[in-house]
C-alpha cells in the first residue's frame, strides 16, 4: 500500500509538472509570436513616420509640404495604434477574455476602404485593384478585426502578383451566409503548400524566392479572426496561375 501511494504521488507530481511546463512553453511561444508580429507588421508605418519626421526636421520645406508630412505622420501613428489594438484583441479573443464588438457593416464600404489603403502598394507595381462587392451586402461583424483580415488578404495578393496584373475583391450573399473572395494572378501554390498555408510562420518556397519580406504570421491571424466570427476560409490555387481566398461568414 505504501509503495502504491508513493508511485501514485510520483505520477501525480510528474503530470502536474509536465502540464505546468507545457503551459509555460505555450506562453513563451505566444510572446515570440507577438515579437515577430511587431517586427513584421509595424515596420512599414514606423518607416513612414521616421522618414517624414526627418524631412521636416532637416529641410526648410514649404508650408504645404510640411502639412502633408504632418498629416502622414498622424495617419501612420493611428494605423500603428490600430495594429497593436487588433493584435491584442485577437489574443484576448482566442483566450476567451473578451467578446467580439459586433456591429452592422456595409461590406462594399469596408472593401472600398481596404482598397484605398492598399492602393499605394498596388500603384507601385501597376496592379489594378478592382472592387466588385455589390451594394447592400450587409452583415454583423467586428469592424476593426474584419478590416484587418480583408486588408491582409488584399496586400498579400498585391505583394505576390507580377506587375501589370489585376487583383479582384468580390462578395455575394446566399443561403444565410456571406461569401467574400480575393482573386489574384500571382505566383500560386500547390496542394501541399495550401494545406500548410495558415500555420504560423509558414511561408511557401515561391514566397521566399519572390524577395518579398514576411514572417508567415499574417494569414494565421486572418484565420483566427474568421473562425472567431464562426466563419471559414478556403483557398483555391495553382502554381503560376494565381490564387483565390474565399471567406464564408454567417449573415447573422
N, C-alpha and C positions, 0 to 999 in steps of 0.2 A: 504493500500500500504506500509506503514511504517513497519507494522508487517510482511508482506510478505518479505520485504527487509531484516529485521532483521533475520528472520528464514532462508532465503537463505544464508545470510552471515555466520550464525552459522553453517549451514550444510556444507558449503564450508570449513570453518575452521576445522570442525570435520574430514572431509575426508582427508584434507591436512595433519593434524597432524597424523592421522592414517596411511597414506601412508608413512610419514617420519619415524614413529615408526617401521613399517614393514621393511623398508629399513635398519634401524639401527639394528634390530634383525637379519636380514639376514647377515649383515656384522659381527655381533658378532658370529653367528653360523659358518661362514667361518673361523674366527680366531681360534675358538675352534677346528674345523676340522683340521686346519693346525697344531695345537699343538699336537693333537692325532697322526697325521701322523708322525710328527717328533719323538715323543716318541716311536712309534712302529717300523717304517721302519728303523730308523737310529741307533737303539740300537746295532745291530749286527756289523756294521763297527766300531762304536765307541769302542765297547768292544775289537775288534781285535787290534785297534790302541793302546788303553790303555795297554792291556796285552803285546803286543810286545815291546812297549817303556819301560815298567817296566823291562822286561827281559834284555833289552840292558843296562839299567842304573844300575841294581843291580848286574849283574853277569859278570864275565870276560869270555865272550864267544869266541869261535874260530871265526876267521875272516869270514869263510864261513857261519856260523850260523848268525853272525851279519848282513851280506849282505842279507841273506834270510829274516830276520825280517825287515830290512830296506825296502826291495822290497815290503813286505806285507803291511807295513805302507803306503808306497807310493800308492800302488794299492787301498787300502781301502779308503785312502783320496780322490782319484779320484772318486771312486764309490760314496762316500758321496756327493761330489760336483755334480755328475750327478743326484743323487736322488733329491737334492734341486732344481736343474735346471728343472728336469722333473715335479716336483710338481708345481713350479711356472708357467711353461709353460701351464700345464693343466688348472690352474686357469685363466691365461690370455686368453687362447683359449676359455674357457667357457664364459668369459665375453666379447668376441669379440674384444679383444685388440691386437691380433696377429694372423697370419696365419700359417698353417702347413708348415713345411720345407720339402716339398716333394722331394724325390729322388728315382731312380730306385733301387730296392733291390732284391737280390737273397735270397729267403725265406729259402732255405736249409742252407745257410751260417749263416743267422740270428738264425735259430733254433739250429744249432750246437754251436754257441756262447752262447746261453742261457743254453744249456745242460751242457757245460763246467762250467759255473758259478754255476749251481745247483748241479754239481757232488759231491762236498764235503758233502752237506747235505744228498744226496741220499746214499752215501757210508756209512755214519754213521748208516743208517737203513738197509743197504744191499739191497737197492732198485735198480733195473735195469732201467736205463733211455735209451729208445730206440727212435732214431730219424729216422722216416720213411718219412720225407719230401723229395720228389723226386727232382732231379736236374732240373734246367731250369724253375722252377716255380718263376716267377718274377712279381712284382707289384710296383706301386709307393705309397710310404708312408713316414711318418716321422720316420726315423730310430730309434731315441732315444726313442720316445714315444711307438712305436710298440714293441721294445725290452723290455721296462719296462712291458708292458701288458703281453707279452708272458712269460717273466721270472716269473712274479707274478703267472700266471696260473700253471707253472711248479712247483714252490716251494710250492704252496698250495696243489697240487696233492701229492707231496712227504710228506709234513707235516701230512696230514690226511690219509695216507696209512699205513697199517701194514708192519712190516719188511718182507723182502724177497718176495716182490711183484714186479710188473712192472708198470712203467708209460710210455706211448707211446705218441709221438707227430707225427702227420701226416698232410698232405695237399694235395689238388687237385685243378686244375684249370678247371672250367666248366661254360658254359653259361655266359661268360663275367664277372665272379666273381672268387675269390679265397677262398676256404674253408680251414680253419686251425683248427685242433682239438687236444685236450689233454685229454687222457683217463687214468683213474687210477682204482685201485681195492680197494679203500678206504672205509670210513665209510658210504658214500652215504647220500642221503636226500630224504624226502618225498615231495609230490607235494606242500604242504603249505609252506615248507621251501624254495623250489626253487623259489616260487613267490616273496619271500621277500629277496632273496639272495643278490641282488645288491643295497639294501638300505644301506645308510651309517650307520655304527656302528652295523649292524645286524650280529649276529653270531648264528648258529644253536645250539641246546642243545648238540648234539653229539660233535660239535667242542669245546664247552666249557668243556665238560666232558673228552675230549681227553688229557687235560693237556697242549696243545699247546697254546702259547701266541698269542694274536691278538686283534685288535680293531674293525675289520669288515669294515675298510675303503678301503682296497686294491682293492677289486672287484668293488667297486663303481667307483674308479679311472679308472680301466680297462674298464668299460662300457663307461665312458666319452671319453676315448681315441678312442675306436672303433666307437662310434657314431660321433665323430669329423671327422673321416675318411669316414663318410657316410656308415658305415657298421652296423652289428648287431651281438649280441652274444646270444647263446642259450645253455641251459643245459638239459641234459637227465641224470636222476639219480634214484636210488632206495636204500633204507636203507640196508646197508650191502653188496651191490653189486657194489659199485663204482659209478663214475660219468664221464660224457663226456662233456667237454666245447667245443662248436663249434663257431668259429668266421668266419663270412662271410664278405669279403671286396670286393669292386669293383676293377676289374683288371685295370681300368683306361687306 
